[in-house]
Amino acid sequence: MTPVPAKEQMQNMVPILAFKDTNIADVFEFIISGTYSPCVPGSVGVSYIFKAKAGTKRLPKITIDLRRVSLENALGIVCDMGGYKYYYDGEIIMIRHPSEIKKGVRVYPLPKNHQVIPLPASLKLTE
């Protein structure tokens, strides 16, 4: 059985999403839990990682009342309310503060036996 892609699972509809003065991390957990459906073959749910903004002592609390909305729309609205953004990293939903999203940059660890090869002068980067 082939797993259902994360983006497709996020199209599931939520009949009601209602929270009052609730920690945003709890709302994210509820939204993502809606991606698993035992009635849908291949539905295994979506993995997500939420990272609060560095230095945050208390997460925002939100009040929301939505009806018949997709999980993806609900996630987008909740992110906007709390000042966060989300994106797909393969099959994982990453939720981050915009200041902590590095666009187009990935860091890969180098093996211990790596060799540094200097760039020729003609290829050096300029500022």
C-alpha positions as CSV (number, residue, x, y, z in Angstrom):
1,M,0.0,0.0,0.0
2,T,1.5,3.4,-1.1
3,P,1.3,6.1,1.5
4,V,-0.8,9.2,0.7
5,P,1.5,12.2,0.1
6,A,1.5,14.9,2.9
7,K,0.2,17.7,0.6
8,E,-2.8,15.5,-0.4
9,Q,-3.6,14.5,3.2
10,M,-3.6,18.2,4.1
11,Q,-6.7,18.6,1.8
12,N,-8.8,16.7,4.3
13,M,-11.7,18.8,5.5
14,V,-12.3,19.7,9.1
15,P,-16.0,20.1,10.0
16,I,-15.2,22.5,12.9
17,L,-12.0,24.0,14.3
18,A,-12.8,25.9,17.5
19,F,-10.3,27.0,20.2
20,K,-10.5,29.7,22.7
21,D,-7.3,31.2,24.2
22,T,-5.3,28.1,23.3
23,N,-1.6,27.6,23.0
24,I,-0.7,27.6,19.3
25,A,1.4,24.4,19.6
26,D,-1.8,22.6,20.8
27,V,-3.7,23.9,17.8
28,F,-0.9,22.8,15.4
29,E,-1.1,19.3,17.0
30,F,-4.8,19.1,16.5
31,I,-4.7,20.2,12.9
32,I,-1.9,17.7,12.0
33,S,-3.7,14.9,13.8
34,G,-6.6,15.4,11.3
35,T,-4.4,14.1,8.5
36,Y,-4.7,10.5,9.7
37,S,-7.9,8.7,8.7
38,P,-8.3,5.0,9.3
39,C,-11.0,4.9,6.6
40,V,-8.6,6.1,3.9
41,P,-6.3,3.4,2.6
42,G,-2.7,4.6,2.7
43,S,-3.4,7.3,5.3
44,V,-0.6,7.3,7.8
45,G,-0.8,10.9,8.9
46,V,1.7,13.7,8.4
47,S,4.8,14.4,10.3
48,Y,5.6,17.9,11.3
49,I,8.2,19.9,13.2
50,F,7.3,23.1,15.0
51,K,10.1,25.3,16.2
52,A,9.3,28.4,18.1
53,K,11.2,31.6,17.5
54,A,14.5,31.7,19.3
55,G,14.2,33.4,22.6
56,T,10.4,32.9,22.9
57,K,9.4,32.3,26.5
58,R,5.7,31.9,25.9
59,L,3.9,30.8,22.8
60,P,1.0,32.8,21.4
61,K,-2.5,31.9,22.4
62,I,-5.2,32.1,19.8
63,T,-8.9,32.0,19.5
64,I,-10.4,30.6,16.3
65,D,-13.7,29.2,15.1
66,L,-13.7,27.8,11.5
67,R,-16.2,25.6,9.8
68,R,-15.7,23.2,6.8
69,V,-12.1,24.2,6.0
70,S,-9.2,22.1,4.7
71,L,-6.4,21.3,7.1
72,E,-4.0,23.2,4.8
73,N,-6.1,26.3,5.0
74,A,-6.6,26.0,8.7
75,L,-2.8,25.6,9.2
76,G,-2.2,28.7,7.0
77,I,-4.7,30.8,9.0
78,V,-3.3,29.6,12.4
79,C,0.3,30.3,11.2
80,D,-0.7,33.8,10.1
81,M,-2.4,34.5,13.5
82,G,0.7,33.4,15.4
83,G,3.3,35.0,13.1
84,Y,4.6,31.7,11.7
85,K,5.0,30.2,8.2
86,Y,4.9,26.6,7.1
87,Y,6.5,24.7,4.2
88,Y,6.9,21.2,3.0
89,D,10.3,19.5,3.3
90,G,9.6,16.3,1.5
91,E,6.9,14.6,3.4
92,I,7.4,16.7,6.6
93,I,5.6,20.0,7.3
94,M,8.0,22.5,8.9
95,I,6.5,25.3,11.0
96,R,8.9,28.1,11.7
97,H,9.1,31.9,12.4
98,P,9.8,33.7,9.1
99,S,13.1,35.1,10.5
100,E,14.3,31.5,11.0
101,I,13.6,30.2,7.5
102,K,16.7,30.3,5.4
103,K,15.5,30.4,1.8
104,G,17.4,28.1,-0.6
105,V,20.1,27.2,1.9
106,R,20.7,23.6,3.0
107,V,23.5,22.6,5.3
108,Y,25.0,19.1,5.0
109,P,27.6,17.7,7.4
110,L,30.9,16.9,5.9
111,P,32.5,13.5,6.5
112,K,35.5,13.5,8.8
113,N,37.9,12.7,6.0
114,H,36.8,15.5,3.7
115,Q,39.3,17.4,1.7
116,V,39.1,21.2,1.1
117,I,39.9,22.2,-2.5
118,P,40.5,25.9,-2.9
119,L,38.7,27.7,-5.7
120,P,40.7,29.1,-8.6
121,A,41.0,32.9,-8.6
122,S,38.7,33.1,-11.6
123,L,35.9,31.4,-9.7
124,K,36.1,33.3,-6.3
125,L,33.0,34.9,-5.0
126,T,32.8,38.7,-4.8
127,E,30.7,40.6,-2.3
